[in-house]
Amino acid sequence: METIQLAGDRVRKSSSGRNTRKIDAKTQENIDHYSSLSRADIVQRILQLNREWDTERSLQLLSASNVLTGLILGLTVNKKWFLLSGISAAFLVQHSLQGWCPPLPLLRKFGIRTANEINEEKNALLARLEEMQQERMTEI
């Protein structure tokens, strides 16, 4: 049976080990930090995580912006700008098929996480909220 490889897993697999380790360390640092704070702070962090942009969304915006820029400049300045649209579209297709494209290492270098990496932090904080609730129930 063939297993389905999630986009985030493909991104991690194709990312440099250094960037992945930095992202993992930052995620664990966040978990440790926020787990020691109040319930309200943890809830606030979870709300922030719900709004955090992952690699897929960031790459989609970057590609769409480049395609539109190439189209506008190709129509108004010089037809050679259409090449930007073509290259950006090709990168997006490559990412869809392989989980990697040339802009991806830059996004990872800036610390952009996959949806799975964001969810790892969120799930750890939700588990901490559950622990806090259990502790509160045993006190009663």
C-alpha positions as CSV (number, residue, x, y, z in Angstrom):
1,M,0.0,0.0,0.0
2,E,1.3,3.4,-0.9
3,T,1.5,6.0,1.9
4,I,0.5,9.6,1.4
5,Q,3.3,12.0,2.2
6,L,2.0,15.2,3.6
7,A,3.2,18.5,2.2
8,G,4.9,19.5,5.5
9,D,6.8,16.2,5.6
10,R,8.0,16.7,2.0
11,V,9.1,20.2,3.0
12,R,11.0,19.0,6.0
13,K,12.6,16.2,4.0
14,S,13.8,18.6,1.3
15,S,14.9,21.4,3.8
16,S,18.4,21.7,5.1
17,G,19.1,20.0,8.3
18,R,20.4,23.2,9.9
19,N,17.2,25.2,9.2
20,T,15.0,22.3,10.3
21,R,16.9,21.9,13.6
22,K,16.7,25.7,14.2
23,I,12.9,25.6,13.6
24,D,12.5,22.5,15.8
25,A,14.5,24.2,18.6
26,K,12.5,27.3,18.3
27,T,9.2,25.3,18.5
28,Q,10.4,23.5,21.6
29,E,11.6,26.7,23.1
30,N,8.1,28.2,22.5
31,I,6.4,25.1,24.0
32,D,8.6,25.3,27.1
33,H,8.1,29.0,27.5
34,Y,4.3,29.2,27.1
35,S,3.7,26.0,29.1
36,S,5.0,27.7,32.1
37,L,2.7,30.7,31.7
38,S,-0.9,31.3,32.7
39,R,-3.9,29.7,31.1
40,A,-4.8,33.1,29.4
41,D,-1.3,33.4,28.0
42,I,-1.4,29.9,26.6
43,V,-4.8,30.5,25.0
44,Q,-3.5,33.8,23.5
45,R,-0.5,31.9,22.0
46,I,-2.8,29.3,20.5
47,L,-4.8,32.1,18.9
48,Q,-1.5,33.5,17.5
49,L,-0.6,30.0,16.1
50,N,-4.0,29.8,14.4
51,R,-3.0,33.0,12.5
52,E,0.6,31.9,11.7
53,W,1.4,31.5,8.0
54,D,2.9,28.2,7.1
55,T,5.2,27.4,4.2
56,E,2.4,26.5,1.8
57,R,0.5,29.7,2.3
58,S,3.7,31.8,2.1
59,L,4.8,30.1,-1.0
60,Q,1.4,30.6,-2.6
61,L,1.5,34.3,-1.9
62,L,5.0,34.7,-3.2
63,S,4.3,32.8,-6.4
64,A,1.0,34.6,-7.0
65,S,2.7,38.0,-6.4
66,N,5.5,37.1,-8.9
67,V,3.0,35.9,-11.5
68,L,0.9,39.1,-11.2
69,T,4.0,41.3,-11.2
70,G,5.4,39.5,-14.3
71,L,2.0,39.9,-16.1
72,I,1.7,43.5,-15.3
73,L,5.3,44.4,-16.2
74,G,5.1,42.2,-19.3
75,L,2.0,44.1,-20.5
76,T,3.3,47.6,-19.6
77,V,7.1,47.5,-19.7
78,N,8.7,44.7,-21.7
79,K,7.5,41.3,-22.8
80,K,10.6,39.7,-21.2
81,W,8.9,40.2,-17.8
82,F,6.4,37.4,-18.7
83,L,9.3,35.1,-18.0
84,L,8.9,36.0,-14.3
85,S,5.4,34.7,-14.4
86,G,6.4,31.5,-16.1
87,I,9.3,30.8,-13.8
88,S,7.1,31.4,-10.7
89,A,4.4,29.2,-12.0
90,A,6.9,26.5,-12.8
91,F,8.3,26.7,-9.2
92,L,4.8,26.3,-7.8
93,V,4.2,23.2,-10.0
94,Q,7.6,21.8,-8.9
95,H,6.7,22.3,-5.3
96,S,3.3,20.7,-5.7
97,L,4.9,17.6,-7.3
98,Q,8.2,17.3,-5.3
99,G,7.7,19.3,-2.1
100,W,10.6,21.5,-3.0
101,C,11.3,24.6,-5.1
102,P,14.1,27.2,-5.2
103,P,12.3,29.8,-2.9
104,L,11.6,27.2,-0.2
105,P,15.1,27.3,1.4
106,L,14.8,31.0,1.8
107,L,11.4,30.7,3.5
108,R,12.8,28.1,5.9
109,K,15.8,30.2,6.6
110,F,13.4,32.9,7.8
111,G,11.8,30.4,10.1
112,I,8.6,29.8,8.2
113,R,7.2,26.6,9.5
114,T,5.1,23.9,8.0
115,A,1.5,23.4,9.1
116,N,2.5,20.2,10.9
117,E,5.3,22.1,12.8
118,I,2.8,24.8,13.9
119,N,0.3,22.1,14.9
120,E,3.0,20.4,17.0
121,E,3.3,23.5,19.2
122,K,-0.4,24.1,19.3
123,N,-1.1,20.4,20.3
124,A,1.5,20.6,23.0
125,L,-0.1,23.8,24.4
126,L,-3.6,22.3,24.2
127,A,-2.3,19.3,26.2
128,R,-0.9,21.7,28.8
129,L,-4.3,23.3,29.0
130,E,-5.8,19.9,29.6
131,E,-3.3,19.2,32.3
132,M,-4.1,22.5,34.0
133,Q,-7.8,21.7,33.9
134,Q,-7.1,18.3,35.4
135,E,-5.0,19.9,38.2
136,R,-7.8,22.3,38.9
137,M,-10.3,19.5,39.1
138,T,-8.2,17.5,41.6
139,E,-7.9,20.6,43.8
140,I,-11.7,20.8,44.1
